[in-house]
Amino acid sequence: MRRATAQHLTDDVLAWWLATSPDDRHGGVFTCWSNDGGRLLSRDKYIWSQGRWVWLMARLARAGRLGLVDIDRAACLDRARRTAVLLRDHALLPDGSTAYLLAEDGTPKPPGPGQELHASVFADLFTALGFAALAAESGEGEWGDLAERLLASAAGRIATGTARTEPYPIRAGFRGFSLPMILVGVGAEVLDATGSAVAAETVQGAVQKIETMFLAGDDVAEMAPAAASDADTLLARHRTPGHVLEACWFLWQAGLSLRRRGIAAESPLFEADTLADIAIRAATLGWDAEQGGLLRYADRDGGAPRGRRTGDRYEELVADTWDTKLWWPHAEALYTLGLLHLETGRDDLAAWHDRLAAYTWRVFPAGPGREWVQIRDRAGAPLDKTVALPVKDPFHIARALLLMIERLAEVPPAERSFA
């Protein structure tokens, strides 16, 4: 499995991206592709994607150094560094946040008429993620310092309720799971790269928020209402199975990161069996019994999201796209289910992994030398529709494949019981 995964990563996914998309003149990567990868629709650069590209290139450089993938390490590290320089020189704003969008040459631009340069704390945190990975692989301390600074700024704005969250606005009176979730994921990476006490505290605080605000048994709410009177709304009732599955490996990794630094990681959310129960519930809730695959959104009791409407913009997104089949939940779920099976030996995780793998490999890959058709309708047919940013994402698929390769390198084939 490790060899086939590495081959798909290098010969298909990365082969397409590296042949079509790096901007080796200005730094960064072009991501505004049509869903089928046939047309570049814009040469603008969303910071969300650029920070992720830094992470991917830096981690591929590491994988090349360790002999895990057959790739030009020096070229990957150079692309990571050039993209990081683009972000450092053009995306960082004086208030500690980042611009949302750059022109091809790096000029910051508002995402729309009359809008401000900064629009999303997620852009800040993906930039921090990339800087942390580059610091870890290059040994260049500047990037770790910048990552810590961005993480602290973002965490502060999240704590005070002033963080902006495009393209997923959070309605007043609700709390979004995506915010503590991303603080766990990015905080752990910054901790690994720098040993930062700020990063460790950020991770621990975010885990506590998840425990107290979003978790009930093995169920994780995507949006938690501050008032009990809003518990009947679609916003409160809907679930995002892909987010929960992705968060499970974030939490596992964060626990490892804390323990490596000699920091206590005592929450049940750092334990593999607890995470396995959460992952199984998310997979069960999200699985489309009619067509196969994971639904983008589901009701907390299963099926289409339902509940009282408030007229919220995000609510419209949930109602309009709940039954789409997207690249990132499937990629993230494959890694989480495989990882937690290896950690627990549980047969139910192996069974879910194999069921999801059969669907994913049948539906998403675009063919030899190409990536995935990332956005599909309920039946699995390609869907030319924007579901978040107007981009083709270079991150989730490649990251999940790379993490699978890294984890499988630690496990003898005879000890694996999933396909």
C-alpha positions as CSV (number, residue, x, y, z in Angstrom):
1,M,0.0,0.0,0.0
2,R,2.8,2.4,0.8
3,R,4.4,2.0,-2.6
4,A,1.0,2.5,-4.4
5,T,0.3,5.5,-2.3
6,A,3.7,7.0,-3.1
7,Q,3.3,6.3,-6.8
8,H,-0.1,8.0,-6.9
9,L,1.3,11.0,-5.0
10,T,4.3,11.5,-7.2
11,D,3.1,10.2,-10.6
12,D,-0.4,11.7,-10.6
13,V,-1.1,14.3,-8.0
14,L,2.2,16.1,-7.8
15,A,3.0,15.4,-11.5
16,W,0.0,17.5,-12.4
17,W,0.6,20.3,-9.9
18,L,4.3,20.7,-10.6
19,A,3.8,20.7,-14.3
20,T,1.1,23.3,-14.4
21,S,1.0,25.5,-11.4
22,P,4.2,26.8,-9.7
23,D,5.0,30.5,-10.3
24,D,8.8,30.3,-10.3
25,R,9.1,34.0,-11.2
26,H,7.2,35.6,-8.3
27,G,6.9,32.6,-5.9
28,G,3.7,30.8,-5.0
29,V,1.4,28.6,-6.9
30,F,-1.5,29.2,-9.3
31,T,-4.7,27.5,-7.9
32,C,-7.6,29.2,-9.7
33,W,-8.2,26.2,-12.0
34,S,-11.5,24.8,-13.3
35,N,-12.6,21.7,-11.4
36,D,-11.3,19.5,-14.2
37,G,-7.9,21.2,-14.2
38,G,-8.3,22.2,-17.8
39,R,-8.4,26.0,-17.5
40,L,-6.6,28.5,-15.4
41,L,-9.3,31.0,-14.6
42,S,-7.2,33.6,-12.8
43,R,-3.6,34.2,-11.8
44,D,-4.6,35.7,-8.5
45,K,-3.2,34.0,-5.4
46,Y,-5.4,33.3,-2.4
47,I,-3.3,33.3,0.8
48,W,-5.2,30.3,2.1
49,S,-3.7,28.2,-0.7
50,Q,-0.3,29.8,-0.7
51,G,0.4,29.0,3.0
52,R,-0.7,25.5,2.4
53,W,1.7,25.3,-0.6
54,V,4.6,26.3,1.6
55,W,3.7,23.5,4.0
56,L,3.4,20.9,1.2
57,M,6.7,21.9,-0.4
58,A,8.6,21.9,2.9
59,R,7.2,18.5,3.9
60,L,7.9,17.0,0.5
61,A,11.5,18.2,0.9
62,R,11.6,16.4,4.3
63,A,10.1,13.3,2.7
64,G,12.7,13.4,0.0
65,R,15.5,13.8,2.5
66,L,14.2,10.7,4.4
67,G,13.9,8.6,1.3
68,L,10.1,8.3,1.6
69,V,9.3,9.7,-1.9
70,D,11.2,10.1,-5.1
71,I,11.3,13.8,-5.5
72,D,13.8,16.7,-6.0
73,R,14.3,17.8,-2.4
74,A,16.2,21.0,-3.3
75,A,13.5,22.1,-5.8
76,C,10.8,21.6,-3.2
77,L,12.6,23.5,-0.5
78,D,13.4,26.3,-2.9
79,R,9.7,26.6,-3.8
80,A,8.7,26.5,-0.2
81,R,11.1,29.3,0.6
82,R,10.2,31.5,-2.4
83,T,6.5,31.2,-1.6
84,A,7.2,32.0,2.1
85,V,9.2,35.1,0.9
86,L,6.2,36.2,-1.2
87,L,3.9,35.9,1.8
88,R,6.4,37.6,4.2
89,D,7.0,40.5,1.8
90,H,3.4,41.0,0.5
91,A,0.8,39.3,2.6
92,L,1.7,40.2,6.2
93,L,-0.3,43.3,7.4
94,P,0.7,45.8,10.1
95,D,-2.0,44.6,12.5
96,G,-0.7,41.1,12.7
97,S,-3.1,39.6,10.2
98,T,-2.7,38.7,6.5
99,A,-4.2,39.9,3.3
100,Y,-6.8,37.5,1.8
101,L,-5.7,37.8,-1.8
102,L,-2.6,38.8,-3.9
103,A,-2.3,39.6,-7.5
104,E,0.2,37.5,-9.5
105,D,3.1,39.8,-8.7
106,G,2.3,39.9,-5.0
107,T,0.3,43.1,-4.8
108,P,-2.4,42.8,-2.1
109,K,-5.9,43.3,-3.4
110,P,-9.3,43.3,-1.7
111,P,-11.4,40.1,-2.4
112,G,-14.3,42.3,-3.7
113,P,-15.3,46.0,-4.3
114,G,-15.2,48.0,-1.1
115,Q,-13.8,45.2,1.0
116,E,-10.7,45.2,3.2
117,L,-7.5,43.4,2.5
118,H,-7.9,41.1,5.5
119,A,-11.0,38.8,5.4
120,S,-10.1,35.5,7.2
121,V,-8.2,34.2,10.2
122,F,-7.9,31.0,8.3
123,A,-5.5,32.7,5.8
124,D,-3.4,33.8,8.8
125,L,-3.3,30.3,10.2
126,F,-2.4,28.6,7.0
127,T,0.4,31.1,6.5
128,A,1.6,30.2,10.0
129,L,1.3,26.5,9.1
130,G,3.5,27.0,6.1
131,F,6.1,29.1,7.9
132,A,6.3,26.4,10.7
133,A,7.0,23.6,8.2
134,L,9.7,25.6,6.4
135,A,11.3,26.5,9.8
136,A,11.3,22.8,10.7
137,E,12.9,21.6,7.5
138,S,15.3,24.5,6.7
139,G,16.4,25.4,10.3
140,E,15.9,29.0,9.5
141,G,14.6,30.6,12.7
142,E,12.9,33.6,11.0
143,W,10.1,31.4,9.8
144,G,9.4,29.9,13.2
145,D,9.3,33.4,14.7
146,L,6.8,34.6,12.1
147,A,4.7,31.4,12.6
148,E,4.5,32.0,16.3
149,R,3.6,35.6,15.9
150,L,0.8,34.8,13.4
151,L,-0.5,32.0,15.7
152,A,-0.6,34.3,18.7
153,S,-2.4,37.1,16.8
154,A,-5.0,34.8,15.3
155,A,-5.6,33.0,18.7
156,G,-6.1,36.4,20.3
157,R,-8.7,37.5,17.8
158,I,-10.5,34.2,18.1
159,A,-10.6,34.5,21.9
160,T,-12.1,38.0,21.7
161,G,-14.6,37.1,19.1
162,T,-13.2,39.5,16.5
163,A,-11.7,37.0,14.1
164,R,-13.1,37.2,10.5
165,T,-13.8,33.8,9.0
166,E,-14.5,34.0,5.3
167,P,-15.5,32.0,3.3
168,Y,-17.4,30.4,6.3
169,P,-19.0,33.3,8.3
170,I,-20.1,32.4,11.9
171,R,-23.4,33.9,12.8
172,A,-23.6,36.1,16.0
173,G,-24.7,33.9,18.9
174,F,-22.9,30.8,17.6
175,R,-19.5,29.4,18.1
176,G,-17.7,27.6,15.2
177,F,-15.8,24.3,15.8
178,S,-13.5,25.2,12.9
179,L,-11.7,27.8,15.0
180,P,-10.5,25.7,17.9
181,M,-9.9,22.8,15.4
182,I,-7.5,24.8,13.3
183,L,-5.8,26.2,16.4
184,V,-5.1,22.6,17.5
185,G,-3.7,21.6,14.1
186,V,-1.6,24.7,13.4
187,G,-0.6,25.1,17.1
188,A,0.9,21.6,17.1
189,E,2.9,22.3,14.0
190,V,4.3,25.5,15.4
191,L,5.1,23.7,18.6
192,D,7.0,21.0,16.7
193,A,9.0,23.6,14.8
194,T,9.8,26.0,17.6
195,G,9.0,24.5,21.0
196,S,7.0,27.7,21.6
197,A,5.2,27.9,25.0
198,V,2.6,30.1,23.2
199,A,1.9,27.3,20.8
200,A,1.5,24.7,23.6
201,E,-0.9,26.9,25.5
202,T,-2.9,27.6,22.3
203,V,-3.3,23.9,21.7
204,Q,-4.3,23.1,25.3
205,G,-6.8,26.0,25.3
206,A,-8.3,25.0,22.0
207,V,-8.8,21.4,23.2
208,Q,-10.5,22.6,26.3
209,K,-12.9,24.7,24.1
210,I,-13.7,21.6,22.0
211,E,-14.4,19.5,25.1
212,T,-16.7,22.1,26.8
213,M,-18.5,23.7,23.8
214,F,-18.7,21.2,20.9
215,L,-18.4,17.7,22.2
216,A,-21.3,15.6,23.6
217,G,-20.3,11.9,24.0
218,D,-18.9,11.0,20.5
219,D,-20.9,13.8,18.7
220,V,-19.2,17.0,17.6
221,A,-21.2,20.0,16.7
222,E,-20.0,22.2,13.8
223,M,-21.8,25.3,15.3
224,A,-22.7,25.6,19.0
225,P,-25.4,28.1,19.9
226,A,-24.8,30.3,22.9
227,A,-28.6,30.3,23.7
228,A,-30.6,27.1,24.2
229,S,-33.4,28.7,22.3
230,D,-31.3,28.3,19.1
231,A,-30.8,24.5,19.5
232,D,-33.6,23.8,16.9
233,T,-31.9,25.8,14.1
234,L,-30.3,24.3,11.1
235,L,-27.1,25.9,12.1
236,A,-27.1,24.1,15.5
237,R,-28.3,20.8,14.1
238,H,-26.0,20.4,11.1
239,R,-22.8,18.4,11.3
240,T,-19.7,18.4,9.1
241,P,-18.4,14.8,9.1
242,G,-15.2,15.6,7.1
243,H,-14.2,18.3,9.7
244,V,-14.7,15.9,12.5
245,L,-12.6,13.2,10.8
246,E,-9.8,15.6,10.0
247,A,-9.9,17.0,13.6
248,C,-9.4,13.5,15.0
249,W,-5.9,13.2,13.5
250,F,-5.1,16.9,14.5
251,L,-5.9,15.9,18.1
252,W,-3.8,12.7,18.0
253,Q,-0.9,14.6,16.5
254,A,-1.2,17.4,19.0
255,G,-1.0,14.9,21.9
256,L,2.2,13.5,20.5
257,S,3.6,17.0,20.0
258,L,2.9,18.0,23.6
259,R,4.3,14.8,25.0
260,R,7.5,15.1,22.9
261,R,8.1,18.4,24.7
262,G,7.4,16.9,28.1
263,I,4.1,18.6,28.4
264,A,1.1,16.7,29.9
265,A,-1.5,15.7,27.4
266,E,-4.3,14.4,29.7
267,S,-7.5,15.1,27.8
268,P,-9.4,12.1,26.6
269,L,-9.3,13.8,23.2
270,F,-5.6,12.9,22.9
271,E,-6.4,9.1,23.3
272,A,-6.7,6.9,20.3
273,D,-9.8,5.0,21.4
274,T,-11.7,8.1,22.2
275,L,-10.8,9.5,18.8
276,A,-11.8,6.2,17.2
277,D,-15.3,6.4,18.7
278,I,-15.7,10.0,17.4
279,A,-14.4,9.0,14.0
280,I,-16.7,6.1,13.6
281,R,-19.7,8.2,14.5
282,A,-18.7,10.9,12.0
283,A,-18.2,8.3,9.2
284,T,-21.5,6.6,10.0
285,L,-23.3,10.0,10.1
286,G,-21.8,11.2,6.9
287,W,-22.0,8.0,4.8
288,D,-24.4,8.2,1.9
289,A,-26.2,4.9,2.1
290,E,-27.8,5.5,-1.3
291,Q,-24.8,6.5,-3.4
292,G,-21.8,5.8,-1.3
293,G,-19.2,8.4,-0.2
294,L,-19.3,11.1,2.5
295,L,-21.8,13.8,2.4
296,R,-20.5,17.3,2.9
297,Y,-23.1,18.1,5.7
298,A,-25.6,16.0,7.6
299,D,-28.2,16.5,10.3
300,R,-27.2,15.4,13.8
301,D,-29.7,12.6,13.5
302,G,-28.6,11.7,9.9
303,G,-29.9,12.6,6.5
304,A,-30.3,16.1,5.0
305,P,-29.6,19.0,7.4
306,R,-32.8,20.3,8.8
307,G,-34.1,22.8,11.4
308,R,-35.3,26.3,11.8
309,R,-33.9,28.8,9.3
310,T,-32.4,32.1,10.3
311,G,-31.6,33.6,6.9
312,D,-27.9,33.2,7.5
313,R,-25.5,33.1,4.5
314,Y,-23.6,30.1,5.7
315,E,-26.9,28.3,6.3
316,E,-27.6,28.7,2.6
317,L,-24.3,27.1,1.8
318,V,-25.2,24.1,4.0
319,A,-28.6,23.7,2.4
320,D,-27.3,24.1,-1.1
321,T,-24.2,21.8,-1.0
322,W,-25.0,19.2,1.7
323,D,-25.0,16.3,-0.6
324,T,-21.9,17.1,-2.7
325,K,-19.0,14.7,-2.5
326,L,-15.8,16.7,-2.0
327,W,-12.1,15.8,-2.2
328,W,-11.0,16.9,1.2
329,P,-13.4,14.9,3.5
330,H,-12.5,11.7,1.6
331,A,-8.7,12.3,1.7
332,E,-8.7,13.3,5.3
333,A,-11.0,10.5,6.4
334,L,-8.8,7.9,4.7
335,Y,-5.8,9.1,6.7
336,T,-7.6,9.3,10.0
337,L,-9.3,5.9,9.7
338,G,-6.0,4.2,8.7
339,L,-4.0,6.0,11.4
340,L,-6.5,5.2,14.2
341,H,-6.7,1.6,13.1
342,L,-2.9,1.3,13.3
343,E,-3.0,2.9,16.8
344,T,-5.9,0.8,18.2
345,G,-6.0,-2.4,16.0
346,R,-9.8,-2.0,15.9
347,D,-11.5,-3.9,13.1
348,D,-14.3,-1.4,12.7
349,L,-11.8,1.3,11.7
350,A,-10.2,-1.1,9.2
351,A,-13.7,-1.9,7.7
352,W,-14.6,1.8,7.4
353,H,-11.2,2.6,5.9
354,D,-11.7,-0.1,3.2
355,R,-15.3,1.0,2.5
356,L,-14.2,4.6,2.0
357,A,-11.1,3.7,0.0
358,A,-13.1,1.7,-2.4
359,Y,-15.4,4.6,-3.1
360,T,-12.6,7.2,-3.2
361,W,-10.3,5.5,-5.6
362,R,-13.3,4.6,-7.9
363,V,-14.7,8.1,-8.0
364,F,-12.2,10.9,-7.5
365,P,-8.9,10.3,-9.4
366,A,-8.8,12.0,-12.8
367,G,-6.5,9.5,-14.4
368,P,-2.7,8.9,-15.0
369,G,-0.6,12.0,-14.7
370,R,-3.6,14.0,-13.4
371,E,-4.9,14.9,-10.0
372,W,-8.5,14.4,-8.7
373,V,-11.7,16.0,-10.0
374,Q,-12.3,17.5,-6.6
375,I,-15.9,18.6,-6.6
376,R,-18.6,16.0,-7.5
377,D,-22.4,15.7,-7.1
378,R,-24.1,13.2,-5.0
379,A,-23.9,10.5,-7.7
380,G,-20.2,11.2,-8.1
381,A,-20.3,13.1,-11.4
382,P,-18.0,16.1,-11.8
383,L,-19.7,19.3,-10.7
384,D,-18.5,22.7,-11.9
385,K,-19.4,24.7,-8.8
386,T,-17.5,26.8,-6.2
387,V,-18.0,25.3,-2.7
388,A,-15.5,27.5,-0.7
389,L,-12.7,29.5,-2.4
390,P,-12.8,29.6,-6.2
391,V,-9.7,27.4,-6.4
392,K,-8.5,23.9,-7.0
393,D,-6.9,22.9,-3.7
394,P,-3.3,21.6,-3.8
395,F,-3.2,20.6,-0.2
396,H,-5.6,18.1,1.3
397,I,-5.0,15.2,-1.2
398,A,-1.3,15.5,-1.2
399,R,-1.0,16.0,2.5
400,A,-3.2,13.0,3.3
401,L,-1.2,10.8,0.9
402,L,2.1,12.1,2.3
403,L,1.0,11.5,5.9
404,M,-0.1,8.0,5.0
405,I,3.3,7.3,3.5
406,E,5.1,8.6,6.6
407,R,2.9,6.6,9.0
408,L,3.1,3.4,6.9
409,A,6.9,3.7,6.9
410,E,6.7,3.0,10.6
411,V,4.6,-0.2,10.4
412,P,5.7,-3.6,9.0
413,P,3.2,-4.8,6.2
414,A,2.4,-7.9,8.2
415,E,0.9,-5.7,11.0
416,R,-1.6,-3.9,8.7
417,S,-5.1,-5.3,8.4
418,F,-6.6,-2.7,6.1
419,A,-6.3,-2.6,2.3
